[in-house]
């Protein structure tokens, strides 16, 4: 009986040594996806692009709103002068214009959300592809994502590779942006020489 316990103990010790060796080869890390999107230059550029576009589209709509407000103020001044029938007709016209302005505002918001959503989806797809390639290159078994859509409830900070990934993504984006700008300048120069 003692021999069987001793043999079992030796087998258990050997098995645990094998697992310890396997665990040393196991490499894992995580990326804080919220921080990544906050600090990634391309994500910031997309956000700024649609913020500016929204402000520009809003200015156009604002001119319509100002015009509507002046018509509404004129309506209030003239309602008693022109009588109830005129006031009823003009009031219905103003309600129609107000509703059209509301629809226009909603359409602008929907358009901006749709366009920015497509760009952000594309960005997220590219980031996932980058992280996958990064993980293969660096020999990781797993790279987890944390942040708003947390898939990791706890991780030691030593496994956080967010800053490194952000740095590499920003370098990649900067170099591709520089290449795109050089290409645009070359095309513009070629166009100007043709004229």
C-alpha positions as CSV (number, residue, x, y, z in Angstrom):
1,X,0.0,0.0,0.0
2,X,2.8,2.4,0.9
3,X,4.5,1.6,-2.4
4,X,1.4,2.4,-4.4
5,X,1.0,5.8,-2.5
6,X,4.7,6.5,-3.2
7,X,4.3,5.7,-6.9
8,X,1.1,7.7,-7.1
9,X,2.9,10.7,-5.4
10,X,5.8,10.4,-7.8
11,X,3.5,10.4,-10.8
12,X,1.6,13.4,-9.5
13,X,4.9,15.3,-8.9
14,X,6.0,14.5,-12.4
15,X,2.7,15.6,-13.9
16,X,2.8,18.9,-12.0
17,X,6.3,19.5,-13.2
18,X,5.2,19.0,-16.8
19,X,2.3,21.5,-16.3
20,X,4.7,24.0,-14.7
21,X,6.9,23.8,-17.8
22,X,3.9,24.2,-20.1
23,X,2.7,27.3,-18.1
24,X,6.1,29.0,-18.5
25,X,5.7,28.9,-22.2
26,X,2.2,30.3,-22.0
27,X,2.2,34.0,-22.8
28,X,-0.8,36.3,-22.3
29,X,-1.5,40.0,-22.3
30,X,-4.4,42.5,-22.5
31,X,-5.3,45.7,-24.2
32,X,-7.5,48.4,-22.6
33,X,-9.7,49.1,-25.6
34,X,-11.2,52.3,-24.1
35,X,-7.8,53.7,-23.6
36,X,-6.7,52.5,-27.1
37,X,-9.5,54.4,-28.8
38,X,-8.9,57.5,-26.7
39,X,-5.2,57.6,-27.5
40,X,-5.1,56.3,-31.1
41,X,-4.6,59.2,-33.4
42,X,-6.7,57.8,-36.3
43,X,-9.7,57.4,-33.9
44,X,-9.2,61.0,-32.7
45,X,-9.0,62.2,-36.4
46,X,-12.2,60.4,-37.2
47,X,-14.0,61.8,-34.2
48,X,-12.7,65.4,-35.0
49,X,-13.7,64.9,-38.7
50,X,-17.3,64.2,-37.8
51,X,-17.5,66.8,-35.1
52,X,-16.4,69.4,-37.7
53,X,-18.8,68.0,-40.3
54,X,-21.6,68.1,-37.7
55,X,-20.9,71.7,-36.9
56,X,-20.8,72.7,-40.6
57,X,-24.1,70.9,-41.3
58,X,-25.5,72.4,-38.1
59,X,-24.6,75.9,-39.3
60,X,-26.7,75.4,-42.4
61,X,-29.6,74.2,-40.4
62,X,-29.2,77.0,-37.9
63,X,-29.8,79.6,-40.7
64,X,-33.1,77.9,-41.3
65,X,-33.9,77.9,-37.6
66,X,-33.2,81.6,-37.3
67,X,-35.4,82.3,-40.3
68,X,-38.2,80.2,-38.7
69,X,-37.9,82.1,-35.4
70,X,-38.2,85.4,-37.1
71,X,-41.3,84.2,-39.0
72,X,-42.7,82.9,-35.7
73,X,-42.1,86.3,-34.0
74,X,-43.7,88.1,-37.0
75,X,-46.7,85.7,-36.7
76,X,-47.2,86.6,-33.1
77,X,-47.1,90.3,-33.8
78,X,-49.5,90.1,-36.8
79,X,-51.9,87.4,-35.5
80,X,-54.4,89.9,-33.9
81,X,-54.1,92.3,-36.8
82,X,-54.9,89.9,-39.6
83,X,-57.6,87.9,-37.8
84,X,-58.2,84.4,-36.6
85,X,-58.5,82.8,-40.1
86,X,-55.1,84.1,-41.2
87,X,-53.6,83.2,-37.8
88,X,-54.9,79.6,-38.1
89,X,-53.5,79.2,-41.7
90,X,-50.2,80.8,-40.9
91,X,-49.9,78.8,-37.6
92,X,-50.4,75.6,-39.6
93,X,-47.6,76.7,-42.1
94,X,-45.3,77.4,-39.2
95,X,-46.0,74.0,-37.6
96,X,-45.2,72.4,-40.9
97,X,-41.9,74.3,-41.2
98,X,-41.0,73.4,-37.6
99,X,-41.7,69.7,-38.3
100,X,-39.5,69.9,-41.4
101,X,-36.7,71.5,-39.5
102,X,-37.0,68.7,-36.9
103,X,-36.8,66.0,-39.6
104,X,-33.8,67.8,-41.2
105,X,-32.0,67.8,-37.9
106,X,-32.8,64.1,-37.3
107,X,-31.6,63.3,-40.9
108,X,-28.3,65.1,-40.3
109,X,-27.7,63.2,-37.0
110,X,-28.6,59.9,-38.6
111,X,-26.3,60.6,-41.6
112,X,-23.4,61.6,-39.3
113,X,-23.9,58.5,-37.1
114,X,-24.1,56.2,-40.1
115,X,-21.0,57.6,-41.8
116,X,-18.9,57.8,-38.6
117,X,-20.1,54.3,-37.6
118,X,-18.9,52.8,-40.8
119,X,-15.5,54.5,-40.4
120,X,-15.2,53.4,-36.8
121,X,-16.2,49.8,-37.6
122,X,-13.5,49.8,-40.3
123,X,-11.0,51.2,-37.8
124,X,-11.9,48.6,-35.2
125,X,-11.6,45.8,-37.8
126,X,-8.1,47.1,-38.7
127,X,-7.1,47.4,-35.0
128,X,-8.2,43.8,-34.4
129,X,-6.2,42.6,-37.4
130,X,-3.2,44.6,-36.1
131,X,-3.4,43.1,-32.6
132,X,-3.8,39.6,-34.1
133,X,-0.6,40.1,-36.2
134,X,1.1,41.7,-33.2
135,X,0.2,38.7,-31.0
136,X,1.5,36.2,-33.5
137,X,4.8,38.2,-33.9
138,X,5.4,38.5,-30.2
139,X,4.4,34.9,-29.4
140,X,1.3,35.5,-27.3
141,X,-1.2,32.7,-26.7
142,X,-3.9,35.2,-25.8
143,X,-4.5,38.9,-25.9
144,X,-7.6,40.0,-24.1
145,X,-9.6,43.2,-24.4
146,X,-10.7,45.3,-21.4
147,X,-12.6,48.6,-21.2
148,X,-16.2,49.3,-22.0
149,X,-16.8,45.9,-23.5
150,X,-14.7,44.1,-20.9
151,X,-13.9,40.5,-21.5
152,X,-11.3,40.4,-18.6
153,X,-12.3,40.9,-15.0
154,X,-8.8,41.0,-13.6
155,X,-5.3,41.1,-15.0
156,X,-2.0,42.0,-13.6
157,X,-0.8,45.3,-14.9
158,X,2.5,43.7,-16.1
159,X,0.4,42.1,-18.9
160,X,-1.0,45.4,-20.1
161,X,0.4,46.0,-23.6
162,X,-2.0,48.9,-24.4
163,X,0.6,51.6,-24.5
164,X,2.9,49.6,-26.8
165,X,0.0,48.8,-29.2
166,X,-1.2,52.4,-29.2
167,X,2.4,53.6,-30.0
168,X,2.8,51.1,-32.8
169,X,-0.7,51.9,-34.3
170,X,0.0,55.7,-34.1
171,X,3.4,55.1,-35.9
172,X,1.7,53.0,-38.5
173,X,-1.0,55.6,-39.0
174,X,1.4,58.5,-39.1
175,X,3.6,56.8,-41.7
176,X,0.6,55.9,-43.9
177,X,-0.8,59.4,-43.5
178,X,2.6,60.8,-44.6
179,X,2.7,58.5,-47.6
180,X,-0.9,59.5,-48.5
181,X,-0.1,63.2,-48.3
182,X,3.0,62.7,-50.5
183,X,0.9,60.8,-53.0
184,X,-1.7,63.6,-53.0
185,X,1.0,66.2,-53.6
186,X,2.5,64.2,-56.4
187,X,-1.0,63.9,-58.0
188,X,-1.7,67.6,-57.6
189,X,1.7,68.5,-59.1
190,X,1.0,66.1,-62.1
191,X,-2.4,67.7,-62.6
192,X,-1.0,71.2,-62.5
193,X,1.7,70.4,-65.1
194,X,-1.0,68.9,-67.4
195,X,-2.9,72.2,-67.4
